[in-house]
Amino acid sequence: MYRVVRGIQPVGQGTFYTEIHNIKAGDEHCVVFDCGSKGGMECLEKSIKDTFIKDQVIDALVISHFDKDHVNGIVHLDKRCKIRNIVIPQFSNRKWFYIVADFVSRGGRSVNMDVCNLTIFRRRGIRTIEVKPMDDEDRGNGERTIELSLEGGESITISSGTRIKLLGSINGNDSNAKWMYMPINCTLGKDIARLEAKLNAVVNGFASLSADAMKNAIENHGGDINKAYKDVFGNSNASSLCLYSGLDDARLQIPLCIYSTALYWRRNGNSTEACLYTGDSELRNLTKLSCIDRMLGTLKMRIGLVQIPHHGSIENTDTGIFDLFLNRIMIFFMSYGIGNKYGHPSQYLIDMLRIKNNRVVEVTQEKRYVEMIEIG
């Protein structure tokens, strides 16, 4: 029996999602999607200790983007576990972009020149895998496949839609089915290029400035830089990974059962084990939805669980998400902190999801959601 335990952890206004694969006794693999929280660090640290034993190996940590409510718990995860690979949006030669995005997300009040310090991970032999924007060398429905080494290795850059396989074949059946992860960088490369041109008009050669010069430029021209960013992207959540997690063949018919803690729902079937994690992706953008749809291809028919991005904000999602999944009945989940100052989640959005007979799971600092998937 191949078993996957998927945990949507109770960290309040943040994101910490875990998947633990039990292939057989003594053969376990773990993947984490984001690890951070605003105002819920005690809950986050407890969730890490509840989920992982000391020195447990994390095959891959996937970071959707670099806002602190998605990454500020990594230091605690790193102390508890041994991380082998980190998957992030393409960062090399684009650090300036994430510095500006972080500046905008802080309301233009402060500059953080160290939004993602990869040096410490590379020095310890943790491999970084950078994912290109989804319109950069678009390969469509995940035509490239890589196997992850459990011992790290050389850092690499991959295209959005690349299939990452951590495990061997699913035990207990005669197929060559494999569980896979497909990261999609929902940033559009053409938009980054537009922003660079606008910033160059503010400060010549902005993207090539030294760290000190860039910090000074942002401090001295913060209003113009903030405006340039919002002219292109609208809000600060333009740079985020989506992640498909599920079996690698849309046509595969294989017995499976899914049990969950939300009202003891149980999904029986052979095609709904997959999850689409969305981070803070901006899914109101029809161009982005079209790119995601093209990259998922028929794999979207395996998806039964979907994260509503950005803690259930109406700014990031509208009813267009129904079209992505062909109006199938789904389970949607969102993570938010009770009493958060942002007004998340949108009750209107929750009502729209439920009108279509979808199930909505709300995960807070007081309640987690867990699925157990049994295959074969």
C-alpha positions as CSV (number, residue, x, y, z in Angstrom):
1,M,0.0,0.0,0.0
2,Y,1.4,3.4,-1.1
3,R,0.2,6.1,1.3
4,V,0.5,9.9,1.2
5,V,-0.4,12.0,4.2
6,R,-1.1,15.6,3.2
7,G,-1.2,18.2,6.0
8,I,-2.6,21.8,5.7
9,Q,-1.0,23.0,9.0
10,P,-2.6,25.4,11.5
11,V,-0.2,28.4,11.5
12,G,-2.7,31.3,11.3
13,Q,-1.9,34.0,8.8
14,G,0.8,32.0,6.9
15,T,1.5,28.9,4.9
16,F,2.9,25.5,5.9
17,Y,1.9,22.5,3.9
18,T,3.4,19.1,4.2
19,E,3.3,15.8,2.3
20,I,4.7,12.6,3.7
21,H,5.0,9.6,1.4
22,N,5.1,6.1,3.0
23,I,6.2,3.6,0.4
24,K,7.1,0.8,2.9
25,A,8.5,0.5,6.3
26,G,11.7,2.6,6.6
27,D,11.2,4.2,3.2
28,E,9.6,7.7,3.7
29,H,9.8,10.8,1.7
30,C,8.8,14.4,2.7
31,V,8.0,17.5,0.7
32,V,7.1,20.9,2.2
33,F,5.4,23.8,0.5
34,D,6.2,27.1,2.2
35,C,7.0,27.6,5.9
36,G,6.0,30.9,7.5
37,S,3.5,32.9,9.5
38,K,2.6,36.4,10.6
39,G,1.8,36.4,14.3
40,G,1.6,32.7,14.6
41,M,5.2,31.6,15.1
42,E,4.4,29.5,18.2
43,C,1.8,27.6,16.2
44,L,4.3,27.2,13.3
45,E,7.1,25.8,15.6
46,K,4.6,23.4,17.2
47,S,3.4,22.2,13.8
48,I,7.0,21.5,12.7
49,K,7.6,19.5,15.9
50,D,4.3,17.7,15.6
51,T,4.9,16.7,12.0
52,F,8.6,15.8,11.8
53,I,11.0,13.9,14.1
54,K,14.4,15.3,14.8
55,D,16.7,15.2,11.8
56,Q,14.0,13.9,9.5
57,V,15.0,14.4,5.8
58,I,13.0,16.8,3.7
59,D,13.4,15.8,0.1
60,A,12.3,19.1,-1.2
61,L,11.2,22.5,0.3
62,V,9.2,24.4,-2.3
63,I,9.1,28.2,-1.7
64,S,6.3,29.9,-3.5
65,H,7.7,33.4,-3.0
66,F,9.7,35.4,-0.4
67,D,7.1,37.2,1.7
68,K,7.8,36.6,5.4
69,D,4.5,34.8,6.0
70,H,5.8,32.1,3.6
71,V,9.4,31.9,4.6
72,N,10.2,33.1,8.1
73,G,9.7,29.7,9.6
74,I,12.4,28.1,7.4
75,V,15.0,28.7,10.1
76,H,13.0,26.5,12.5
77,L,12.4,23.8,9.9
78,D,16.1,23.8,9.1
79,K,17.0,23.3,12.8
80,R,14.6,20.4,13.1
81,C,15.1,18.6,9.7
82,K,17.6,18.0,7.0
83,I,16.6,19.8,3.8
84,R,18.1,18.3,0.6
85,N,16.6,20.5,-2.2
86,I,14.9,23.9,-2.3
87,V,12.7,24.9,-5.2
88,I,12.1,28.6,-5.7
89,P,11.1,31.1,-8.4
90,Q,14.0,32.0,-10.7
91,F,16.2,34.3,-8.6
92,S,19.5,34.4,-10.4
93,N,19.9,37.8,-12.3
94,R,16.5,38.8,-10.9
95,K,17.2,39.6,-7.3
96,W,16.3,43.2,-8.0
97,F,12.8,42.2,-8.9
98,Y,12.2,40.5,-5.6
99,I,13.7,43.3,-3.7
100,V,11.3,45.8,-5.3
101,A,8.3,43.4,-4.8
102,D,9.2,43.1,-1.2
103,F,9.5,46.9,-0.9
104,V,6.0,47.3,-2.4
105,S,4.6,44.6,-0.1
106,R,5.9,46.6,2.9
107,G,3.9,49.6,1.7
108,G,7.1,51.3,0.5
109,R,8.2,51.9,4.1
110,S,11.5,49.9,4.3
111,V,14.0,48.1,2.0
112,N,15.2,44.6,2.6
113,M,18.2,43.7,0.5
114,D,18.3,40.1,1.7
115,V,14.9,38.8,0.6
116,C,16.4,35.4,-0.2
117,N,19.8,34.5,1.2
118,L,20.7,31.4,-0.8
119,T,24.4,31.4,0.2
120,I,23.8,29.6,3.5
121,F,22.0,26.8,1.7
122,R,24.5,26.4,-1.1
123,R,27.4,26.4,1.5
124,R,25.8,23.5,3.2
125,G,25.3,21.5,0.0
126,I,21.5,22.0,-0.3
127,R,20.6,22.2,-4.0
128,T,18.5,25.1,-5.2
129,I,16.3,24.5,-8.2
130,E,15.1,27.8,-9.8
131,V,11.9,27.8,-11.9
132,K,11.7,30.2,-14.9
133,P,8.6,32.3,-15.5
134,M,5.9,30.4,-17.2
135,D,6.1,32.3,-20.5
136,D,9.9,31.9,-20.6
137,E,10.7,29.0,-23.0
138,D,7.2,27.7,-22.4
139,R,7.3,23.9,-22.9
140,G,3.6,23.3,-22.4
141,N,2.4,20.3,-20.5
142,G,5.6,19.5,-18.5
143,E,7.7,17.9,-21.3
144,R,10.8,17.8,-19.2
145,T,11.4,15.4,-16.3
146,I,14.1,15.4,-13.6
147,E,14.8,13.1,-10.7
148,L,15.8,14.7,-7.4
149,S,18.9,13.5,-5.7
150,L,18.5,12.9,-2.0
151,E,22.0,14.1,-1.5
152,G,21.5,17.6,-3.0
153,G,23.8,18.4,-5.9
154,E,24.5,21.1,-8.4
155,S,22.0,23.9,-8.4
156,I,20.0,24.1,-11.6
157,T,17.4,26.2,-13.4
158,I,14.3,24.5,-14.9
159,S,11.4,25.6,-17.0
160,S,7.9,26.0,-15.6
161,G,6.0,22.7,-16.1
162,T,9.0,20.5,-15.6
163,R,8.0,17.3,-13.8
164,I,10.0,16.6,-10.6
165,K,9.9,13.0,-9.5
166,L,11.2,12.1,-6.1
167,L,10.0,8.5,-5.8
168,G,10.0,5.2,-7.5
169,S,7.0,3.5,-9.0
170,I,3.8,3.3,-7.0
171,N,4.0,-0.1,-5.2
172,G,1.1,-2.5,-5.4
173,N,0.2,-2.1,-9.0
174,D,1.5,-3.2,-12.4
175,S,2.0,0.3,-13.9
176,N,5.0,2.6,-13.9
177,A,3.0,5.4,-12.3
178,K,5.0,7.9,-10.2
179,W,4.0,10.7,-7.9
180,M,5.4,13.9,-9.2
181,Y,5.6,17.6,-8.5
182,M,5.2,20.2,-11.2
183,P,6.1,23.8,-10.3
184,I,4.7,26.7,-12.3
185,N,6.2,30.1,-11.9
186,C,3.2,32.4,-12.3
187,T,5.2,35.5,-13.0
188,L,5.3,36.5,-16.6
189,G,8.8,37.2,-17.9
190,K,7.5,39.9,-20.3
191,D,6.1,41.8,-17.3
192,I,9.4,41.6,-15.5
193,A,11.0,43.1,-18.7
194,R,8.4,45.9,-18.7
195,L,9.1,46.7,-15.1
196,E,12.9,46.8,-15.7
197,A,12.3,49.3,-18.5
198,K,10.2,51.5,-16.3
199,L,12.7,51.4,-13.5
200,N,15.6,52.2,-15.9
201,A,13.6,55.3,-16.7
202,V,13.6,56.3,-13.0
203,V,17.3,55.2,-12.3
204,N,19.5,54.4,-15.3
205,G,20.7,50.7,-15.1
206,F,18.6,50.0,-12.0
207,A,18.7,46.2,-12.3
208,S,22.6,46.2,-12.5
209,L,23.2,48.5,-9.5
210,S,25.3,47.3,-6.6
211,A,23.4,46.5,-3.4
212,D,24.3,49.8,-1.7
213,A,23.4,51.8,-4.8
214,M,20.1,50.0,-5.3
215,K,19.2,50.5,-1.7
216,N,19.9,54.2,-2.0
217,A,17.9,54.4,-5.3
218,I,14.9,52.8,-3.7
219,E,15.0,55.0,-0.7
220,N,15.4,58.2,-2.8
221,H,12.9,57.2,-5.5
222,G,10.5,55.0,-3.6
223,G,7.3,56.7,-4.8
224,D,8.3,56.4,-8.5
225,I,9.5,52.8,-8.0
226,N,6.3,51.8,-6.2
227,K,4.2,53.4,-9.0
228,A,6.2,51.6,-11.7
229,Y,5.7,48.2,-10.0
230,K,1.9,48.7,-9.6
231,D,1.5,50.0,-13.1
232,V,2.8,46.6,-14.4
233,F,1.6,44.2,-11.7
234,G,-1.2,45.9,-9.9
235,N,-0.3,44.4,-6.5
236,S,2.7,42.9,-4.7
237,N,1.7,39.3,-5.2
238,A,2.9,39.0,-8.8
239,S,5.7,36.5,-8.1
240,S,4.5,33.2,-6.8
241,L,4.9,29.5,-7.7
242,C,1.9,27.1,-8.1
243,L,2.7,23.5,-7.5
244,Y,0.9,20.4,-8.9
245,S,1.2,17.4,-6.6
246,G,-0.2,14.1,-7.8
247,L,0.2,11.1,-10.1
248,D,1.9,11.7,-13.4
249,D,-0.5,10.2,-15.9
250,A,-4.0,11.7,-16.4
251,R,-5.2,8.6,-18.1
252,L,-4.2,6.3,-15.3
253,Q,-7.0,4.3,-13.7
254,I,-5.8,3.0,-10.3
255,P,-7.8,2.2,-7.1
256,L,-7.4,4.8,-4.4
257,C,-9.2,6.0,-1.3
258,I,-8.9,9.5,0.3
259,Y,-9.8,10.1,3.9
260,S,-9.8,13.5,5.5
261,T,-10.5,15.3,8.8
262,A,-13.0,17.8,7.5
263,L,-16.3,16.4,8.6
264,Y,-14.8,13.0,7.9
265,W,-15.3,13.5,4.2
266,R,-14.1,10.5,2.2
267,R,-13.5,10.7,-1.6
268,N,-13.6,7.4,-3.4
269,G,-12.4,7.2,-7.0
270,N,-9.5,6.9,-9.2
271,S,-8.7,10.4,-10.4
272,T,-8.8,13.0,-7.6
273,E,-5.7,12.5,-5.5
274,A,-3.8,15.6,-6.8
275,C,-3.6,19.0,-5.2
276,L,-2.8,22.4,-6.7
277,Y,-1.0,24.6,-4.3
278,T,-1.1,28.3,-5.3
279,G,0.8,30.3,-2.8
280,D,-0.1,34.0,-3.3
281,S,-0.6,33.6,-7.1
282,E,-2.7,36.2,-8.9
283,L,-5.4,34.1,-10.5
284,R,-7.7,36.9,-11.6
285,N,-5.3,37.3,-14.6
286,L,-6.8,35.5,-17.6
287,T,-3.3,35.3,-19.3
288,K,-1.9,33.5,-16.2
289,L,-4.9,31.2,-15.9
290,S,-4.5,30.3,-19.6
291,C,-0.8,29.5,-19.1
292,I,-1.5,27.4,-16.0
293,D,-4.3,25.6,-17.9
294,R,-1.9,24.8,-20.8
295,M,0.8,23.5,-18.6
296,L,-1.5,21.3,-16.5
297,G,-3.2,20.0,-19.6
298,T,-5.2,16.9,-18.9
299,L,-3.5,16.5,-15.5
300,K,-6.0,19.0,-14.1
301,M,-8.6,16.2,-14.2
302,R,-6.7,14.5,-11.4
303,I,-6.9,17.6,-9.1
304,G,-9.5,17.3,-6.3
305,L,-8.0,19.7,-3.8
306,V,-7.1,23.4,-4.6
307,Q,-5.6,26.1,-2.4
308,I,-7.3,29.5,-2.7
309,P,-4.4,31.9,-2.9
310,H,-3.4,34.7,-0.6
311,H,-5.4,33.5,2.5
312,G,-8.7,33.6,0.6
313,S,-8.3,37.2,-0.7
314,I,-10.8,38.4,-3.3
315,E,-7.9,40.3,-4.9
316,N,-6.3,37.1,-6.1
317,T,-9.2,34.9,-7.1
318,D,-12.5,35.2,-8.8
319,T,-15.0,32.8,-10.4
320,G,-12.7,32.2,-13.4
321,I,-11.1,29.5,-11.3
322,F,-14.3,27.4,-12.0
323,D,-13.5,27.4,-15.7
324,L,-10.0,26.1,-15.0
325,F,-11.4,23.0,-13.5
326,L,-14.3,22.7,-15.9
327,N,-16.8,23.4,-13.2
328,R,-16.2,20.1,-11.5
329,I,-17.1,19.9,-7.8
330,M,-13.8,20.4,-5.8
331,I,-12.5,20.8,-2.3
332,F,-11.0,24.3,-1.9
333,F,-9.0,25.3,1.2
334,M,-7.6,28.5,2.5
335,S,-5.2,29.4,5.3
336,Y,-5.7,32.6,7.4
337,G,-5.3,33.9,10.9
338,I,-8.4,34.5,13.0
339,G,-8.8,38.2,13.5
340,N,-6.1,39.2,11.0
341,K,-5.9,42.9,10.1
342,Y,-6.3,42.3,6.4
343,G,-9.9,41.1,6.5
344,H,-9.1,37.7,5.0
345,P,-10.8,35.6,3.8
346,S,-13.4,37.0,1.5
347,Q,-16.8,35.7,2.6
348,Y,-18.2,36.6,-0.8
349,L,-15.6,34.3,-2.4
350,I,-16.4,31.5,0.1
351,D,-20.1,31.8,-0.8
352,M,-19.4,31.7,-4.5
353,L,-17.4,28.5,-4.0
354,R,-20.2,26.9,-2.0
355,I,-23.0,27.9,-4.4
356,K,-21.3,25.6,-6.9
357,N,-21.6,22.7,-4.3
358,N,-17.8,22.9,-3.6
359,R,-16.5,22.1,-0.2
360,V,-14.6,24.9,1.5
361,V,-12.0,24.1,4.2
362,E,-10.9,27.0,6.4
363,V,-7.6,26.4,8.1
364,T,-6.6,28.8,11.0
365,Q,-4.2,28.7,14.0
366,E,-6.8,26.6,15.7
367,K,-7.6,24.0,13.1
368,R,-5.6,21.9,10.6
369,Y,-6.8,19.8,7.6
370,V,-5.3,16.4,6.9
371,E,-5.8,14.0,4.0
372,M,-4.7,10.4,3.8
373,I,-4.4,9.0,0.3
374,E,-4.1,5.2,-0.1
375,I,-3.2,3.9,-3.5
376,G,-3.2,0.3,-4.7
